């Protein structure tokens, strides 16, 4: 498979053993010598068989003579276990770094990549920790990368009845914060908000109180 036999005949006893012409080479292996060891001189018929050692990373060193390395993927979270470590051992220098199997997932977060970035090739022991971005509204986008919105409640009468209640830094899709307390106004009944308060935040919104006159203060417009 690797090379044709080299045969030297008609040799006299005591002459120097002819050398192999060239260098034995084999893809994915290193040449380790001859079996048996080549004698210095001819003493009889002899057959020398090439010995080979596997060299998967093709660096010219027998794999069983090389240092092996370990690659580990961890979840990067100390207080809970998001996923079990994935560990790859006995890796040779120069081989492709094994990929993480699956997709890292964590409730309320989005996966942001590995720290440090995964090297293309193995060069030594390596630990890659998952990094996460908070995703409170569970839309698959890091909250820090999203536009934030503001919800404002106003009294509808230029601040005569209550100060504005303002809720900022709201993510799209979260529940609209409720007005704290109950709007009250002397001689009026509270009739609701204009526009009607949306269940979820979809953008900046201002809700103005609406009032109905109640001269006899019986709670009815």
C-alpha positions in Angstrom: 0.0 0.0 0.0 2.7 2.5 1.0 5.7 1.6 -1.2 6.9 -1.3 -3.3 9.3 -3.8 -1.8 13.0 -2.9 -2.3 15.0 -6.0 -2.9 18.7 -6.4 -3.0 20.0 -9.8 -4.2 23.4 -11.5 -4.8 24.9 -10.0 -1.7 28.0 -11.5 -0.2 28.3 -12.2 3.5 30.1 -9.4 5.3 29.3 -6.6 2.9 27.5 -3.6 4.2 23.7 -4.0 4.3 22.3 -1.8 1.5 20.3 1.1 2.7 16.6 1.8 1.9 16.4 4.3 -0.9 14.5 7.3 0.1 12.4 7.9 3.2 9.4 5.7 4.1 6.3 7.9 4.3 2.7 7.1 5.0 -0.2 9.5 5.3 -1.4 9.8 8.9 1.6 7.9 10.3 5.3 8.4 11.2 8.0 6.0 10.3 9.4 4.3 13.4 12.2 2.2 12.0 12.6 -1.3 10.8 11.7 -4.6 12.3 14.1 -6.2 13.0 16.7 -3.5 13.3 18.8 -3.3 10.2 22.2 -5.1 10.6 25.3 -3.3 9.7 26.5 -6.1 7.5 24.9 -9.0 5.6 25.1 -12.3 7.4 22.2 -14.1 5.6 18.9 -13.5 4.0 17.0 -10.7 5.8 13.6 -9.0 5.5 13.1 -5.7 7.2 9.5 -4.5 7.7 8.7 -0.8 8.2 7.1 0.1 11.6 4.5 2.8 11.8 3.0 4.9 14.6 -0.3 6.8 14.1 0.0 10.6 13.6 -3.5 11.9 13.4 -2.5 15.6 13.6 0.2 15.1 11.0 2.9 17.0 13.0 5.6 14.3 12.5 5.4 13.0 16.1 3.8 9.7 17.0 0.5 10.3 18.8 1.4 8.0 21.7 4.5 10.2 22.3 2.6 13.5 22.5 1.0 15.4 25.3 -2.7 15.2 25.2 -5.0 18.1 26.1 -8.5 18.6 27.4 -11.2 21.0 26.2 -14.1 21.8 28.6 -17.3 23.8 28.0 -19.0 25.1 31.2 -22.2 27.1 31.8 -20.4 30.1 33.4 -23.0 30.3 36.3 -21.8 29.7 39.8 -25.1 29.6 41.7 -26.9 27.0 39.6 -26.4 24.3 37.0 -27.6 25.3 33.6 -26.0 22.4 31.8 -23.5 19.7 32.7 -19.9 20.4 31.6 -19.0 18.9 28.2 -15.5 17.6 28.4 -13.3 16.3 25.5 -10.0 14.6 26.6 -7.0 13.1 25.0 -6.9 15.7 22.2 -3.8 16.2 20.1 -2.2 19.6 19.5 -3.3 20.9 16.1 -6.6 19.0 15.8 -9.9 20.9 15.3 -11.4 22.0 18.6 -14.4 19.8 19.3 -17.7 21.8 19.1 -20.2 22.1 21.9 -23.0 19.6 21.3 -26.4 21.3 21.1 -27.3 24.9 21.9 -26.8 26.4 25.3 -30.2 27.6 26.8 -31.0 29.4 30.1 -34.4 30.6 31.2 -34.7 34.4 31.1 -31.4 34.8 29.2 -29.9 34.6 25.7 -26.6 32.8 25.0 -24.0 35.3 23.9 -21.1 33.1 23.1 -18.0 31.6 24.8 -15.4 33.2 26.9 -12.7 33.1 25.7 -13.7 32.7 22.0 -13.3 29.0 21.0 -10.0 28.5 19.2 -10.2 26.8 15.8 -7.4 24.4 16.8 -6.3 22.7 20.0 -3.1 24.1 21.3 -3.4 23.2 25.0 -5.9 22.6 27.8 -8.8 25.1 27.4 -12.0 25.9 29.3 -14.8 27.8 27.5 -17.5 29.4 29.7 -20.9 30.4 28.3 -21.8 34.1 28.5 -25.4 35.2 28.9 -27.4 38.4 28.4 -30.6 39.0 30.4 -33.8 38.6 28.4 -36.7 39.5 30.8 -39.3 39.7 28.0 -38.2 36.4 26.5 -38.0 37.6 22.9 -34.6 36.2 22.2 -32.8 39.6 22.3 -30.3 40.7 25.0 -32.2 43.4 27.0 -29.1 45.6 26.8 -29.4 45.6 23.0 -33.1 46.6 22.9 -34.9 49.9 22.7 -36.4 50.9 26.1 -39.8 52.7 26.4 -41.5 55.0 28.9 -45.1 54.9 30.3 -46.5 58.1 31.8 -49.7 58.6 33.7 -51.0 62.2 33.8 -54.0 63.7 35.6 -55.3 65.3 32.5 -55.6 68.7 34.1 -52.1 70.1 33.9 -50.8 68.6 37.2 -53.6 70.1 39.4 -54.6 66.7 40.9 -51.5 64.5 41.1 -47.9 64.5 39.8 -47.1 62.5 36.8 -46.2 58.8 37.4 -43.4 57.8 35.0 -42.1 54.3 34.4 -38.9 54.3 32.3 -36.6 51.6 30.8 -39.4 49.3 29.9 -38.9 46.5 27.5 -41.3 45.7 24.6 -43.7 42.9 25.6 -43.6 43.4 29.4 -46.8 44.1 31.3 -47.7 47.8 31.4 -47.0 49.0 34.9 -50.2 50.0 36.7 -50.9 53.4 38.2 -50.1 53.4 41.9 -53.1 54.2 44.0 -56.5 55.5 42.9 -56.9 58.8 41.1 -59.2 61.2 43.0 -60.3 64.7 42.4 -62.6 66.9 44.4 -66.0 67.3 42.8 -65.2 64.7 40.1 -65.2 60.9 39.6 -62.4 59.1 37.8 -63.7 57.7 34.5 -60.6 55.9 33.3 -57.5 56.5 31.1 -57.3 58.0 27.6 -56.3 56.0 25.7 -57.1 52.7 27.4 -54.1 51.2 29.1 -52.5 48.6 26.9 -51.9 45.2 28.5 -48.3 45.1 27.2 -45.7 47.7 26.4 -45.2 48.2 22.7 -43.7 51.7 22.7 -43.7 55.0 24.6 -47.2 55.7 26.0 -48.9 58.5 27.9 -52.2 57.8 29.6 -54.3 60.8 30.7 -57.0 60.5 33.5 -60.5 61.4 32.4 -63.1 62.8 34.8 -66.8 63.2 35.2 -68.3 66.0 37.2 -69.8 65.0 40.6 -71.3 68.1 42.2 -73.2 66.2 44.8 -70.2 64.0 45.7 -72.1 60.7 45.5 -69.5 59.0 43.4 -71.6 59.0 40.3 -70.9 61.1 37.2 
